Amino acid sequence: MADFFPAGDPAVAAAVERELRLLDPEVRRSPGLVDALLHPGFHEIGASGRLWDRPSVIASLAAETGAGAPVAVSGMRGVRLAPDLVHLTFDTEHDGRRAHRSSLWRRAAGEWLLYFHQGTPSAPEEF
């Protein structure tokens, strides 16, 4: 779970809550739930190095099968960069793969939406 973010900043708290929702296997398999969390201009550089756009991420996550192992999250940190922009960094471990992650959350029409995400593979000794 999130172990650090500035107390009292509702923007950072909202971004953390929504980031954790996106890591929930049940949410990830639901195109409607994922759609509601992604900004229309969403893009990603995956830990594989692949470039992803919004439709391809929604389709890929919906295709995940089985209950899936939970994603272990550590080192969650967040900072508000501007009134409508929050930057989160954190580490994940899932199915033996570890990654450093960075997300930008933008507020649009009153909702915090994931605008950009990048995952970078990391070695176990880096955690």
C-alpha positions as CSV (number, residue, x, y, z in Angstrom):
1,M,0.0,0.0,0.0
2,A,0.9,3.6,-0.1
3,D,3.5,4.3,2.6
4,F,4.2,8.0,2.0
5,F,2.5,11.0,0.5
6,P,2.0,14.6,1.8
7,A,-0.7,14.5,4.5
8,G,-3.5,16.9,3.9
9,D,-3.2,17.3,0.1
10,P,-6.4,15.9,-1.3
11,A,-5.1,16.0,-4.9
12,V,-2.3,13.6,-4.0
13,A,-4.6,11.4,-1.9
14,A,-7.0,11.2,-4.9
15,A,-4.2,10.3,-7.3
16,V,-2.9,7.6,-4.9
17,E,-6.4,6.1,-4.4
18,R,-7.0,6.0,-8.2
19,E,-3.6,4.6,-8.9
20,L,-4.2,1.7,-6.4
21,R,-7.6,1.1,-8.1
22,L,-5.8,0.6,-11.4
23,L,-3.6,-2.0,-9.9
24,D,-6.5,-4.0,-8.7
25,P,-6.9,-7.1,-10.9
26,E,-10.7,-6.8,-10.9
27,V,-10.6,-3.2,-12.1
28,R,-7.9,-3.9,-14.7
29,R,-10.2,-6.6,-16.4
30,S,-13.1,-4.1,-16.6
31,P,-12.9,-1.9,-19.7
32,G,-15.5,0.4,-18.3
33,L,-13.7,0.9,-15.0
34,V,-10.3,1.4,-16.7
35,D,-11.9,3.8,-19.2
36,A,-13.2,5.9,-16.3
37,L,-9.6,6.3,-14.8
38,L,-7.7,7.2,-18.0
39,H,-7.4,10.7,-19.5
40,P,-8.4,10.9,-23.2
41,G,-4.8,11.7,-24.0
42,F,-3.4,8.9,-22.0
43,H,-0.1,7.2,-23.1
44,E,2.4,4.9,-21.5
45,I,5.9,3.6,-21.9
46,G,5.7,0.1,-20.5
47,A,8.3,-1.7,-18.6
48,S,8.8,-3.7,-21.8
49,G,9.7,-0.6,-23.6
50,R,6.5,-0.7,-25.7
51,L,4.6,2.5,-26.3
52,W,0.9,2.2,-25.4
53,D,-2.1,4.4,-26.2
54,R,-5.4,4.5,-24.4
55,P,-7.3,2.0,-26.5
56,S,-4.5,-0.6,-26.6
57,V,-4.1,-0.5,-22.8
58,I,-7.8,-0.9,-22.2
59,A,-7.9,-3.9,-24.6
60,S,-4.8,-5.5,-23.1
61,L,-5.9,-5.2,-19.5
62,A,-9.4,-6.6,-20.4
63,A,-7.7,-9.6,-22.0
64,E,-5.9,-10.5,-18.8
65,T,-7.3,-13.9,-17.6
66,G,-7.7,-15.5,-14.2
67,A,-7.8,-13.9,-10.8
68,G,-4.2,-12.8,-11.1
69,A,-1.7,-12.3,-8.3
70,P,-2.0,-9.0,-6.6
71,V,0.5,-6.3,-7.4
72,A,2.7,-5.5,-4.4
73,V,3.2,-1.7,-4.1
74,S,5.9,0.0,-2.1
75,G,7.5,3.4,-1.8
76,M,4.4,5.3,-3.0
77,R,5.3,9.1,-3.1
78,G,3.3,11.9,-4.6
79,V,3.7,15.6,-5.2
80,R,1.4,18.2,-6.7
81,L,3.3,19.9,-9.6
82,A,0.5,22.3,-10.5
83,P,-3.1,22.9,-9.4
84,D,-4.3,20.2,-11.8
85,L,-1.3,17.9,-12.0
86,V,0.1,15.3,-9.6
87,H,3.2,13.1,-10.0
88,L,3.4,9.7,-8.3
89,T,6.4,7.4,-8.0
90,F,6.4,3.9,-6.6
91,D,7.8,0.4,-7.0
92,T,5.8,-2.7,-7.9
93,E,6.4,-6.5,-7.8
94,H,4.1,-8.8,-9.7
95,D,4.7,-12.4,-10.8
96,G,8.4,-12.1,-10.0
97,R,8.9,-8.9,-12.0
98,R,9.9,-5.7,-10.3
99,A,9.6,-2.1,-11.7
100,H,10.1,1.5,-10.7
101,R,7.0,3.4,-11.8
102,S,6.0,7.0,-12.5
103,S,2.5,8.4,-13.2
104,L,1.1,11.8,-14.0
105,W,-2.5,12.4,-13.0
106,R,-4.4,15.4,-14.5
107,R,-7.6,16.8,-13.2
108,A,-10.1,17.2,-16.1
109,A,-13.8,18.1,-15.5
110,G,-13.3,17.7,-11.8
111,E,-11.9,14.1,-12.1
112,W,-8.3,12.9,-11.5
113,L,-7.3,10.9,-14.6
114,L,-4.1,9.1,-15.5
115,Y,-2.4,11.0,-18.3
116,F,1.0,9.3,-18.5
117,H,2.6,6.3,-17.0
118,Q,6.1,4.8,-17.3
119,G,7.5,1.5,-15.9
120,T,11.2,0.7,-15.7
121,P,12.3,-2.8,-14.9
122,S,14.5,-3.0,-11.8
123,A,16.6,-5.7,-10.2
124,P,15.6,-7.2,-6.8
125,E,18.6,-5.6,-5.0
126,E,17.2,-2.2,-6.0
127,F,14.2,-2.6,-3.7
